[in-house]
Amino acid sequence: TEPGVQFYTGNFLDGTPASGGYPKNGGLCLEAQHFPNSPDQPEFPSTILKPGQVYEQTTIHKFSVE
């Protein structure tokens, strides 16, 4: 998986068809990704993909309630 995660909220949803009919705060998104500005931060994992290299990643989210 990626070293970071971007968390989006539905703060700008308004219930209109353009927002899919979802109300404000009616959804969220967890997007696995590299850290912002990674190419310019040598201490961060590399984001460079060279010719011939293959990029593949899998993210599995597991949630539970007790």
C-alpha positions, 0 to 999 in steps of 0.5 A: 500500500501507499505510505500516506492517506488523503481523507476527503469529506463531503463538506461541499455536498449539498443534496443537488443532482450535481452532488449525486443527491448526497447531503452535506457531510453525506460521504467520505473518501480514503485515498491511498497515496504518497506524501505531498511533495514527495519528489522534493523530499529525499527522506520520503519514499520515492515516487519516481517510476523509471522506464521498464519498471512496473507500478502496482499497489493494493490497499485493503481497508478493514473496519470493525465494530465491537 
